[in-house]
C-alpha cells in the first residue's frame, strides 16, 4: 500500500493540533500580506490572535468567487511576483477569469497531494497513466500530470480530444490508469465500440474521474464498460486543483480529504451556519499550506457532507461524500429542487437508453419548464427499425416519465433521440441548456 502514513493515518487529535497550528499561520499571513483579507477581517472585527481553536474559524469571514474576480489578477497574492512560478485561471463566464498563483513549494505540495490521490485510487510506480484531462489554464491536466510523475508513473499527457488517437495510445502504451471527465471517458468508450473494439479488453484497471458531478449509476456504467474500478477525485482551482480529496479503490465510499493541507467545513447555504457531520450542505475550504494565495473559508458552491473515522484502507482522514451537485446547478421546477445528477441516477437504470443526456430549461408562460433529451441505445434503435415513433419508444418514454416523477418528484418532457444526437464532450459535459433568455429575446413569454 502506497501512501503518506504520517499524514494519512494520523490520530484525530494529533491532526486537529496540526491543523490549528497551520491555520494560525495561514490566517496571520493572509492578514499581514493580503490587503483584501486585512480589510475583510477588520470589517468583521477579528484579528489573527482571535483564532485559538479550530472552532474559532467561524469568526472569520467567507471568501466567494466574486472576491476573486474583483481582485483580478493578482490582488489575493501574499508573495512577491518574483516568487510565483505558475499561474492558472478558471474560465471567465461573465468577464474576467479567476486567477490562482503558485510558488515552488505550492507546486511541490500540490504534486504530493495528487500523487497521494493517484496512489489511493490504485496507481503504482512503474506503471503507465493515460491523462485525458485538459491541459492549459485548467488545473486538471497539469495537476494530475505532476502527481503522476511524483508517484513514479509514466505519464501520457494526451489531454482531451482526438479520440481515435487516444484509443491507439491506450492500445499501444498499455496504461493501467486513465483519468478524465466521466463524460469524455464515455465518449472514448463509444468510439471504441463504433470502431469494433471491446473496451473491456484494454489494459486499464483503474479510472480517476472528476471535474463534473457524476452518479453511482455512471460509475457502474464506466466500470462495466471498461472492466475497471472507477473512483471520484475532487479539486478546484481556487483551493488548489485536483487532489484535494479522492476515493480509495478499496471502499469507493467517500473521498479522503488531505487534512494536513486543507480544513473543511460544511455550512447551510441559507443561514451560513455550520451543519453537523453527516448532514448535507455547502463545502467550505481553508488552505493550510498555500504560500502564493492562501484561501480563507472559500465557499465552493458544491453540495456534500463530511464524516470522520477510520477506513478499511487504513486512512483516518476526514471523508466527504461525493458531490451531489452545485448550488448554481440546482434546478427549481415548480417548487421542486432537483440536481442533474439525480436525473442521471434515474436514466442510467433504464437499459434501453444511452448515458448521454441534456436538460433544456425554457419558459411556458410565467413558469419554468424542463425538458430532457436522451438517446436510445443503437441496438434498440436497430431492433425497432430506426423508427422513433414505434410503440416501444412511446412506452419507453412513458416509463421514463413515470420514473422521474416517482424518484425526482418532477414532471418533465422527455425526448428520446436517435444515437449520436447529443454533442459529445471533450472536457466537461454541458448538462443544462438554458433557453430562457432566448425565449425572452424571441418574445415567447
ZALUM-555502 format. One record per residue: x, y, z of N, C-alpha, C, O in turn; residue in three letters. Coordinates in steps of 0.2 Angstrom, whole numbers, plus 5000, padded with zeros to 4 digits. Layout:
// ZALUM-555502
XYZXYZXYZXYZALA;...
END
This chain:
// ZALUM-555502
500449945000500050005000500450065000500950075004UNK;500350114996500750174995500350234997499950254994UNK;500550265003500350325005500750365010501250325013UNK;500650425012501050455017500750435023500250465026UNK;501050395027500750365033500750415038500250415042UNK;501250465039501150515044500550555043500250575048UNK;500450575037499850625036499250595035498750625037UNK;499150535032498550505031498250455036497750425036UNK;498750435041498450395046498550425053498550385058UNK;498650485054498750525060498150515064497550515062UNK;498250515071497650515075497250575075497550635074UNK;496650575076496250635075496450695079496450745077UNK;496650685086496850735090497450765088497550825088UNK;497950725085498550755083498450795076498750845075UNK;497950775072497850805066497550875067497750925064UNK;497050875072496750945074497350985077497251045075UNK;497850965081498351005083498751035077498951095077UNK;498950995072499251015067498851065062499151115060UNK;498251055062497851095058497751165061497851215058UNK;497751165068497651235071498351275070498351335069UNK;498851235071499551275070499551305063499751355063UNK;499451265058499451285051498951345050499051385046UNK;498351335053497851385052498051455055497951505052UNK;498351455061498551515064499051545059499051605058UNK;499551505056500051535052499751565046499951615043UNK;499251525043498951555037498551615038498551665034UNK;498151615043497751675045498251735046498051795044UNK;498751725049499251785051499551805044499551865043UNK;499751765040500051785033499551825029499651875026UNK;498851795029498351825025498251895027498151945024UNK;498251905034498151975037498652025036498552075034UNK;499251995036499852045036500052055028500352115027UNK;499952015024500152015017499652025011499852045006UNK;499052015013498452025008498052085010497552075015UNK;498052145007497552195009496852175009496452205014UNK;496652135005495952115004495752085011495252095014UNK;496152035013495951995019496052045026495652035030UNK;496552085026496552135031495952175032495652185037UNK;495752205026495152245027494552205028494052225032UNK;494452145026493952095027493852075035493352075038UNK;494452065037494552045045494352105049493952095054UNK;494552165047494452225051493652235051493352265056UNK;493352225045492652245044492252195049491752215052UNK;492552135050492152085054492452085061492252045065UNK;492852135063493152145070493452085072493352055078UNK;493952055068494351995070495052005068495152035063UNK;495551985072496251985071496551915072496151875075UNK;497151905069497351835070497451805077497351745077UNK;497551845082497651815088496951795091496951755096UNK;496451805088495751785090495651705088495251675091UNK;496051685084496051615082496451575087497051565086UNK;496151545092496451505097496251425097496551385100UNK;495751415093495451345092495251335085495151385081UNK;495151275082494851265076494151295075493951315070UNK;493751285081493151315081493051395080492551415078UNK;493651425081493651495080493651515073493551575072UNK;493751475069493751485062493051515059493051555055UNK;492551505063491851535061491851605062491351635060UNK;492351635066492351705067492651745061492551805060UNK;492951705056493251735050492751745045492251705044UNK;492851795041492351805035492451755030493051725029UNK;491951735026491951695020492351735014492351795014UNK;492651695010492851715003492451684998492251624998UNK;492251724993491751694987492151714981492551754980UNK;491851674975492151684969492151764967492651784963UNK;491651794968491651864967492251904969492451954966UNK;492451884975493051914978493651904974494051954973UNK;493751844971494251834967494251874960494751894958UNK;493651874958493551914951493751994952494052024948UNK;493552014958493652084960494352104961494552154960UNK;494752054963495452064965495952044959496552034959UNK;495552034953495952014947496452064945496352124946UNK;497152044943497351974943497651944949497651894951UNK;498051994952498551964957498351994964498751994969UNK;497752024965497652054972497552014978497652044983UNK;497551944977497551904983498151874984498251824989UNK;498751894980499351854981499651884988499651944989UNK;500051834991500351854998501151854997501451865002UNK;501351844991502051844990502251894984501851914980UNK;502851914984503151954978503051914972503151854971UNK;502951954966502851924960503451874958503351824954UNK;504051894960504651854958504651784961504951744959UNK;504151774966504151704969503651664966503551604967UNK;503251694961502751654958503051614952503351644948UNK;502951554951503251514946502651484941502851454936UNK;502051484943501451454939500851504940500751524946UNK;500451514935499851544935499351494932499451474926UNK;498751484935498151454932497551504932497551554936UNK;497051484928496451534929495851484927495951444922UNK;495351504930494651474928494351514922494551574921UNK;493951484918493551524913493151574916492851574921UNK;493151634912492851694914492151694911492051724905UNK;491651664914490951664910490651734910490251744906UNK;490851774914490551844914491051894915491051944919UNK;491551894910492151934910492751904912492951854909UNK;493151934917493751914919493751844922493251824926UNK;494251804921494351734925494551744932494751804934UNK;494551694936494851694942495551664942495651614939UNK;496051704945496751684944497051654950496851684956UNK;497451604949497751574955498551574954498751554948UNK;498951584959499651584958499951534963499651514968UNK;500551504961500851454965501651474965501951494961UNK;501851464971502651464972502851394971502551354970UNK;503551394971503851324970503651274975503451214974UNK;503551294982503351254987502651234986502451174987UNK;502251284984501551264982501451214977501051164978UNK;501851214972501851164967502051094970501751044968UNK;502551094974502851034977502251004981502150944981UNK;501951044985501351024990500850994985500550944987UNK;500651024980500151004975500250944972499850894972UNK;500950934970501150874967501150814972500950754970UNK;501250824978501250774983500550754985500450694985UNK;500050804985499350784986499150744980498750694981UNK;499250764974499050724968499350664968498950614966UNK;499950654970500250584970499950544975499850484974UNK;499750564981499450534986498750504984498550454985UNK;498450554980497750544977497750484972497350434972UNK;498250484968498350434962498450364966498250314963UNK;498950364971499050304974498450274978498350214977UNK;498050324981497450294984496950264979496550224981UNK;496950294973496550264968496750204964496450174960UNK;497350184966497650114963498250124959498550074957UNK;498550184958499150194954499750174957499750174963UNK;500250154953500850124956501450144952501350154946UNK;502050154956502650174952502750124947502750064948UNK;503050144941503250104936502750084931502850054926UNK;502050104933501550094928501450154924501750204925UNK;500950144919500850204915500150234916499650194917UNK;500050304916499450334917499250374911499750414908UNK;498650364908498450404902498050464905497450454908UNK;498250524904497950584907497550614901497850654897UNK;496850614902496450644897496150704899495650724896UNK;496350734905496150794907496450854903496950844900UNK;496050904902496350954898496950994901496951004907UNK;497451014897498051044899497851124898497351144894UNK;498351164900498251234899498051274906498351254911UNK;497651324905497551364911497051324916497151334922UNK;496751274914496351224918496851184922497351164919UNK;496651174929497151144933497151064932497651034935UNK;496651044929496650964929497150934926497450884929UNK;497350954920497950914916498550914920498850864921UNK;498850974921499450984924499450954932499950934934UNK;498950964935498850944942498950864942499350844946UNK;498650824938498650754938499350734935499650694938UNK;499650774930500250754927500850764932501250714933UNK;500850814936501450824941501350764947501850744949UNK;500750754949500650704954500850634951501150594955UNK;500650614945500850554942501650544942501850494943UNK;501950594939502650594939502950594946503450554947UNK;502650624951502950624958502850554961503350524964UNK;502350514959502250444961502750404957502850344960UNK;502950424952503450374948503050334942503350284940UNK;502550364940502150334934502450364928502550424928UNK;502450324922502550354916501850384914501350354913UNK;501950454912501350494911501250514904501650534901UNK;500650494901500450514894500050574894499450574896UNK;500350634892500050694893499550714887499650754883UNK;499050664886498750664879498150724879497950744874UNK;497950744885497450794886496750774883496650714882UNK;496350814881495650794878495650804871496050834868UNK;495150774868495050774860495450724857495850684860UNK;495450724850495750674845495650604848496150564850UNK;495050584849494850524852495150464849495350414853UNK;495150454843495350394840496150384841496350334842UNK;496450444841497250434843497350414850497750374852UNK;496850444855496950414862496850344862497150314866UNK;496350314858496250244858496850204856497050154859UNK;497150234851497850204848498350204854498650154855UNK;498450254857498950264863498750214869499250184871UNK;498150204870497950164875498150084873498350054878UNK;497950074867498150004865498949994865499149944866UNK;499250044863500050034862500450044868500950014869UNK;500250094872500650114878500450064885500750064889UNK;499850034884499649994890499550024896499849994901UNK;499250084897499150114904498750074908498250034906UNK;498850074915498350044920497950094923497350074925UNK;498050154922497650204925497450254919497850274915UNK;496750274919496550334915496250384919495850364924UNK;496350444917496050504921495650544916495950554910UNK;495150584918494750624914494050644916493950614922UNK;493750684913493050694915492650624913492750594908UNK;492150604917491750544915491450554909491350504905UNK;491150614907490850614901491250604895491050574890UNK;491950634895492350614890492650544890492750524884UNK;492650514895492850444895492350404892492450354888UNK;491650424893491150384889491150394882491050354878UNK;491450454880491550474873492050424870491950394864UNK;492650414874493150364872492850294871492950254866UNK;492450274876492150204876491650204869491750154866UNK;491250254868490850244862491250244856491050204851UNK;491750284855492150274849492450214848492550184843UNK;492750184854492950114854492450064851492650024846UNK;491850064853491350024851491150034844491049984840UNK;491150094842491050114834491550084830491450064824UNK;492150084833492750054829492749974829493249944826UNK;492349944833492349874833492749844838492949784838UNK;492949884843493449864848493049854855492549884856UNK;493249814859492949794865493349834871493949814872UNK;493049884874493449924879493649884885494149904888UNK;493349824886493449784892494149754891494449724896UNK;494349744885495049714884495649754884496149734883UNK;495549824885496049864886496449854893496249814897UNK;497049874893497449864899497249904905497549884911UNK;496749944905496549984911496349944917495949894916UNK;496549964923496249934929495949984933495449964937UNK;496150054933495850104937495650164933496050184928UNK;495150194935494950264932494850314938494550304943UNK;495150374936495150434941494750484937494950514933UNK;494150494940493650544936493450594940493250584946UNK;493350654937493050714941492950774937492950764931UNK;492950834940492850894936492150914935492050964932UNK;491750864936490950874935490650824939490850764941UNK;490050834942489650794946489450724942489250734936UNK;489550674945489350604941489050564947489250564952UNK;488650514944488250474949488550404950488950384947UNK;488250374955488450304956488250264950488650214948UNK;487750274947487550234941488050244935488150204931UNK;488250314935488850324930489450284931489750254927UNK;489550274938490150234940490050164938490550134935UNK;489450134939489350064937489450064929489650014927UNK;489150114925489250104918489950104916490150064912UNK;490350154919491050154917491450094919491850064915UNK;491350064925491650004927491449944923491849904921UNK;490849944921490649884917490949884910491149834907UNK;490949944907491149954900491949944899492149914894UNK;492249964905493049964904493349914909493949904908UNK;492949874913493149824917493749854922494249824922UNK;493549914925494049944929493649964936493049944937UNK;494049984941493750014947493850094945494350124944UNK;493250124946493150194945493150234951492650224955UNK;493550284952493550324959493450394957493650424951UNK;493150434962493050504961493550544964493850534970UNK;493850594960494350644963493950714963493550734959UNK;494250754969493950814969494450864970495050854973UNK;494350924967494850984967494551044964494051034960UNK;494751104966494551164962495151204962495551214967UNK;495251244957495751284956495851344961496451354963UNK;495351364964495351424969495651394975496051434979UNK;495651334977495851304983496551274981497051274985UNK;496651234976497251204973497251184966497551204962UNK;496851134965496751094959496551024961496451004967UNK;496650974956496450904958496950874963497550894963UNK;496650844968497050814973496850834980497150814985UNK;496350884981496050904987495750844991495850834997UNK;495450794987495150734990495050684985495050694979UNK;495050624987495050564982494650504986494750494992UNK;494350464982494050404985494650354985495050354980UNK;494650304989495150244989494850194985494250184985UNK;495250154981494950104977494650044981494250004979UNK;494950034987494649984992493949994993493549944993UNK;493750054995493050064998492650094993492050084992UNK;492850144989492550184984491850214988491350214985UNK;491950234994491450264998491650325002491750315008UNK;491650374999491850445002492550455000492950414999UNK;492650524999493350544997493750565003493550605007UNK;494350545003494850565008495150635007495450645002UNK;494950675012495250745011495950745014496150715019UNK;496350785010497050795013497050845019497150905018UNK;496950815024496850855030497450905032497350955035UNK;498050875031498650915033498750975028499151015029UNK;498350985023498351035018497751085018497851145016UNK;497151055020496551095020496151085026496151025029UNK;495751135028495251125033494551135030494451185026UNK;494151085031493551085028492951095033492951075038UNK;492451135030491851145034491251135030491351135023UNK;490651125032490051115029489551165032489451155038UNK;489251205028488851255031488151255027488051225022UNK;487651285030486951295027487051355023487251405025UNK;486851345017486951405012486551465013486651515011UNK;485951455017485551505018485751545025485751605025UNK;485851505030486051535036486751545037486951585041UNK;487151515033487951515034488151495040488751505042UNK;487751455044487951415050488251345048488051315044UNK;488751325052488951255051488451205052487951215056UNK;488451145049487951095050488351035053488951035052UNK;488050995056488350935060488650885054488450885049UNK;489150855056489450805052488950755050488550725054UNK;488950735043488550685040487950725037487550695033UNK;487850785039487250825036487550865029488050885029UNK;487150865024487250895018487250965018486850995021UNK;487750995015487751075015488251095010488451055006UNK;488451155010488951185005489651175008489851195014UNK;490151145004490851135006491151205007491151245002UNK;491551215012491951275013492651255014492751215019UNK;493151275011493851255012494351315014494251375011UNK;494751305018495351345020495951315019496051255021UNK;496451345015497051315014497551325020497451375023UNK;497951275021498351275027499151285025499551295030UNK;499251275019500051275017500151325011500751335010UNK;499651355008499751395002500151455003499951495008UNK;500651465000501051525001500851584996500751634998UNK;500751564990500651624985499951654986499851714986UNK;499451614987498751634988498351594993498051554991UNK;498451614999498051575004497351595004497151655002UNK;496951545005496251555004495851545011495951485014UNK;495451585013495151585020494451575019494051615016UNK;494151515021493451495021493151515014492651555013UNK;493351475009493151485002492451445001492551385002UNK;491951475000491351444998491351414991491351454986UNK;491351354991491451314984490851314980490851314974UNK;490251314983489651304980489451234979488951214976UNK;489851194981489751114980489351084986489551104992UNK;488951044984488451014990488750944991488750904987UNK;488850934998489150875000489050875008488850915011UNK;489350815011489350805018490050785020490450755016UNK;490250785026490850755029490750715035490250715038UNK;491250665036491250625042491950605043492350605039UNK;492050585050492750565052492650495054492150465056UNK;493250465054493350395056493850355052494050385047UNK;494050295054494550255050494250215044493650185045UNK;494550215039494350175033494750115033495250105036UNK;494450065029494749995029495450005025495849955026UNK;495550055021496150065018496750085023497350085021UNK;496550105029497050125034497050195035497350225040UNK;496750235031496750315031496250335037495750305038UNK;496450385040496050415046495850485044495550515048UNK;495950505038495750575036494950585036494650535035UNK;494750645036494050665035493850645028494250645023UNK;493250615028492950595022492350645020491950665024UNK;492350655013491750695011491350655006491650605003UNK;490750665006490350625001490450644994490750694993UNK;490250604990490350634983489850694982489350704985UNK;490050744978489750804977489050784974489050754968UNK;488550814977487850794974487650844969487350824964UNK;487950904969487850954963488151024966488451024971UNK;488051074962488251144964487551184965487051174962UNK;487651224970487151274972486851304965486251314964UNK;487251324961487051364955486851314949486551334944UNK;486951244950486651194946485951174948485651134944UNK;485751184954485151164956484551194953484551254952UNK;484151154950483551174946482951174951482851124955UNK;482551224951481951234955481351234950481251284947UNK;481051174949480551174944479851164948479751114951UNK;479451214947478851224950478851204958478451164960UNK;479351234961479351224968479751164970479851154976UNK;480051124966480451054967481151074966481351094960UNK;481551054971482351064969482550994967482450944969UNK;482951004961483250944958483950954955484051014952UNK;484450914956485050914953485150874947484850824947UNK;485550894942485550854936485850784938485650734934UNK;486250774943486550704945485950664947485950604946UNK;485450694950484850644952484450624946484250564946UNK;484450664941484050644935484550584931484250534929UNK;485150594932485650544929485550484932485650424929UNK;485450484939485350424943484850384940484850314939UNK;484250414938483650384935483850354928483650294927UNK;484150394924484250374917484650314916484550274912UNK;485150314921485650254920485350184922485650134922UNK;484750194925484450124927484050104921483750044921UNK;483950144916483550124910483950094905484350134901UNK;484050034904484549994900484450014892484950004888UNK;483850034890483750054883484050124881484050134875UNK;484250154886484550224885485250234885485650194889UNK;485550274882486250294882486450334888485950364890UNK;487050334891487150384896487350454894487750484897UNK;487050474889487150544886486450574886485950554884UNK;486450634889485850674890486050744891486550764892UNK;485450784890485550864891484850884893484350864890UNK;484850934898484250964900484151034897484651064896UNK;483551044895483451114892482951144897482351124898UNK;483151204899482651254903482351304898482651334894UNK;481651304898481351354894480751384898480651364904UNK;480451434895479851474899479251444895479151444889UNK;478751434899478051424897477551464901477451454907UNK;477451524898477051574901477551604906478051624905UNK;477351604913477751634918478151584922478551594926UNK;478051514920478351464923478951434919478951434913UNK;479451414923480051374920479851304918479451274922UNK;480051284913479851214910480551174909480951204906UNK;480551114911481151074910481051014905480550984906UNK;481451014900481450954895482050914895482650944897UNK;482050854894482550804894482650774887482250744885UNK;483250784885483450754878483950694880484450704884UNK;483750634878484150574879484150534873483750524869UNK;484750494872484750454867484650374868484750354873UNK;484350344863484150274863484750234861485250264857UNK;484850174864485450134863485450114855484950104853UNK;486050104852486050094845485750024844485350014839UNK;485849974848485549904847484749904847484449874844UNK;484549954852483749954852483549994846482949974844UNK;483850044844483650084838483650044832483150044828UNK;484149994831484149954826483549904826483249884821UNK;483449874832482849824833482149854831481749814829UNK;482049914832481449944830481449974823480950014822UNK;481949964819481949984813482050054812481850084807UNK;482450084816482550154816481950204816482050254813UNK;481450184819480850224819480750244827480550204831UNK;480850314828480750334835479950344836479750364842UNK;479550334831478850334833478550264834477950254835UNK;478950224835478750154837478450144843478650184848UNK;477950104844477650094851478150084856478050104862UNK;478650044855479150034860479450094863479650104869UNK;479550144859479850204861479350244865479550284869UNK;478750244862478150284866478150254873478050294878UNK;478150184874478150154880478750174885478650184891UNK;479350174881479950194885479950264888480050274893UNK;479650304883479550374886479150384892479250414897UNK;478550344892478150344897478450324904478350344909UNK;478850264903479150234908479650284911479750294918UNK;480050324907480550364910480250424913480450444919UNK;479650454910479250504914479050484921479050524925UNK;478750424921478550394927479050384932479050404938UNK;479650364930480250354935480450424938480650434944UNK;480550474933480750544935480250574940480350604945UNK;479550554939479050584943479150554950479050584955UNK;479250484950479250444957479850454961479850464967UNK;480450464957481150464960481350544962481550554967UNK;481150584957481350654957480850704959480950764960UNK;480250674959479650714960479450774955479250824957UNK;479750764949479650814944479250784938479350734936UNK;478850834935478550814928478950844923479150904924UNK;479250804918479750834914479550804907479350744906UNK;479650844902479550824895480150784893480750804893UNK;480050724890480650684888480650674881480150654878UNK;481250684878481350674871481850624870482450634871UNK;481650564867482050514865482350524858481950524853UNK;482950524858483350544851483750484849483850434852UNK;483850484842484250434839485050434842485250494844UNK;485350384841486050384844486450434841486450444834UNK;486950474844487350524842487050594841487450634839UNK;486450604844486150664843486450714847486450774846UNK;486650694853486850744858487650754858487950704857UNK;487850814857488550834856488950794862488850794868UNK;489550764860489950734864490450784867490650834864UNK;490650764874491150814877491850794876492050734876UNK;492250844875493050834876493250864882493950864883UNK;492850884886493050904893492450894898492250844899UNK;492250954900491650954905491050954901490950984896UNK;490550904902489950904898489450964900489450984906UNK;489150984895488651034896487951004897487650984893UNK;487750994904487150964905486551004905485950974904UNK;486651064906486051114906486051164900486551204900UNK;485551164896485551214891484951264893484351244893UNK;485151324895484651374897484351414892484751464889UNK;483751404889483451434884483051494886482751524882UNK;483051504892482551554895482751624892482251664890UNK;483351644892483551714889483351714882483151774879UNK;483451664878483251664871482551674870482251704866UNK;482151634875481451644874481251714875480751734872UNK;481551744880481351814881481551864875481151904873UNK;482151844872482351884867481851874861481751924857UNK;481551814860481151794855480351814856479951804852UNK;480251844862479551864864479151804866478551814864UNK;479351754869478951694870478651684877478351634878UNK;478751744880478451734887477851784888477451784893UNK;
END
